[in-house]
Amino acid sequence: MSRRGRVVGSLAGALGVAAGTAAVGILRQQRAISRRAGEDIPFGSLRSTPVTVVADDGVPLHVEIDDVEPVAAGGGPVDRLLRRAKDDTPPVTVVFVHGFCLNLDCWHFQRAAYRGLVRTVYYDQRSHGRSGNADRAHSTIDQLGRDLHQVLAEAVPDGPVVLVGHSMGGMSIVAFAEQYPELIGTRVVGVGLISTTAGGLDPSRLLLPMLPARLAGPVSRRAMRTLHLGHRVVDSLRRAGGAVATVATDRFAFGGDVPRGYVEFVDEMLAATPFEVVADFFPHFAGLDKFDYVEVLGRVPTSVICGTADRITSVGHSRKLQSRIPGSRLLECEGAGHMVLMERHELVNAELDQLITAAAARAATR
């Protein structure tokens, strides 16, 4: 195994062919020659005109869409290569689904990398970010699957789609696959599952980065009692212990040393999520049991990605997912934590290059 990652499995041979000529990768790497995508852009500053998608229970979901930009005209060999690569790639839309207590801005490095190259859709899940708040009865993983379906219906009404989910976003995709299996292989032509699971999760792990230190340990024995303290009390205690909370975020979100700005950015997203939202969703993680429904994802190219030092959804969950999804790939990022999409964004984006290209190739042959 290499120092930073390893890949096992296959996409029925598709990615092996696509790796050398990935059209998306050619475009992205050409642009990256002059700068490291995302490193020179302030976190949270990548925006597009928002649209609102109304979920089936009336909750408004904040959605942002980045459309494809034309390749500049020119007569040089690089210009011709880029135009040909884009012409040869069928239009696909990549929908990114964020994790628990985060928001769409967590995809900063992916958004910077793919902006203008691939049509992408980002949205804040219910009760997160700029989306509307749901009541407790509708704060469930199954509801998140229905929300994703509604986003596709309104923001991506036609054309092939690649779904990429992190943590709870991956669970949303699994719920979607359970509810709408007929769309896997028809509308949905590729899936990326990052730092996630379909069941067997110890939900107390999700609380650790979000609780003030005086409430955090030992969470495994006191989690439910903590929730009953009242969300306003917990919110005020967390704000009062901001410095300690940042240390907890560093420990549980990342596997190794990362720039301080990464930690502060993630901590800001966590702190912006009211603890009432945590309390509403918390009971549903323990009961999650959907491994029997992931086999359908084997119909399309699927990449499973995780850090080997993930303290929230350990790499064992990703290995189990890969074993249950025929033909899927597994990328293990050595030493990375739960926020592998930031901590190892270059590795993650390289895997997504291949996933998107394989999915586009599949869409072209339907």
Steps between C-alpha positions, in 0.01 A plus 500: 500500500633848412567753771191709426245267350407183322229398258344154481220353291390607154224673314457203269825606338368841402723710722812316395442623147379842603793574731738592220256712302256639756355800325402668825846442640667650193293815532545528875874432500559746218334773704690394814840560337487866596354455849387240750123506466336631815813579699495866396124546539349593839282230653130567453552750218404275208141592425247491219150636470288291737180324408247354738372145476200425722506154657191280511419620852540867414856560630692736267841368393777741401657389169790644299592396145832551323461466125765403247706773338606478135865427427667812366552506126858462383715329244767344724530126562394534865190697400406237244554221755281672756221566251512141378496367856195707584327414171559129562352511850120463513332748730473369853397689810679423826286550812693541825325413828667620821528338841353540847527849653686635196368688197567519127814708557679187627552406133734799459787314334273299273305808400819689423634208297191431288349846469444577135615156387205282603145603582475464878220538754547566871227532759461543873320206654189576704567682828858568387662809353257727316221244463183510705460318830308176519301369793627197689260262324656585163863505615579149376738332258206376293374858466845606381473240223169653392654848514775387263236367262325838507826685431559280197142552378523879514869592467600220260178420312675298229833350402735258675598568861793406723425508874781572746428496874712551812407345836126561549490602133611148409222362720258725311615342172457149643147591614431638152623173345269302729199716414563550126703199378357541151699824463836332561638429155244721326520854642787428738812383312761524776530519879770620739474410870745686723557428871160342544312181582169323451468381860673381815603850605574593861310830507690632802796552267300764314460709814864530600605789273183693577472492877680732739778316681321506835216299342688283251640217705419231550240550226438129451331483842346843525404594143125483541508675836704777336236541230232543764685793657339717237648624177525866608710407801734292287529774236595760762755269664660423167533869415656564839755225443587591142873439529450154647240421235753586230746252651228234498425576135867463412521165676182343365471657153859456382750218523817707500632854495306728267508880462326676785258657254363156417422432865344839560286470187360160601447619857303800372267270306453274802438792733246652259284188523261536798522212743127455455581367152752257651238379746239456225720287271699316767261210571490396134871427465494216752215328316645539151509159331507523120789278391246272333414781259844606375546214251292693247785754477700231323303587186711815461861607559537549874795632700522458878747734671612519864794602717669225698497724810130586482368510859137559400426245226802274518656351188338166584165647395641592159656157458164341574327730250754412231453128569122535461507708177608284204780649290551802728834662576637575846744784558658497846682823579775413745490700823205720399198564720129552449545820299708318240331708231704793635800331657582294189308700244753433223460122539123528533471720192720265298267212587197712413663583163499132416152441640349786299677391182391136540144611574497729196631217282222276631241768425632527143440130434147478639 
